[in-house]
Amino acid sequence: MAIPPFEIFYAEHNSEVLGLLRRKVGRDRADDAFQETFLRALRAYDRLEHGEHLRAWVLTIASRVAIDVHRRTKPTSEVPEIPHEDTRPAYEDLGELTDGLPAKERAAVVLRYGYDLTYDQIAAALDSSPDAARQAASSGVRRLRKEARP
């Protein structure tokens, strides 16, 4: 397959390349990445041996440019300090709330919602299966909801 003139190649693929770059690097950086993509394509265009798969070729170049953009991008500022109050941790509030639950349900609810552990971690702590840990937490929450109703 013959290689078309670069202008025709550009006209056929520019919108698709720009769309890909906008998805990968965002609208703010897509224009620069777009220019870099077609500059790289232009530099290599005369070395192409055939005109097959030109779309895939230019999209590969665009994807690599997007990777380069992400590698070059460094945070511009430090993470801002977020003010917070030193209050009791959530698990302390759960401790009082869950006092009336059976031991296994109480432990599962506190570990899940107070410490944000996964069911696998809760299962290891309770020496049970993840399904049993999920069931214990679910039963405990249902019991708490039932007690909270007037």
Helices and strands as residue ranges (DSSP letters): H 6-25, H 27-45, H 54-72, H 90-97, H 103-109, I 110-114, H 119-126, H 130-148
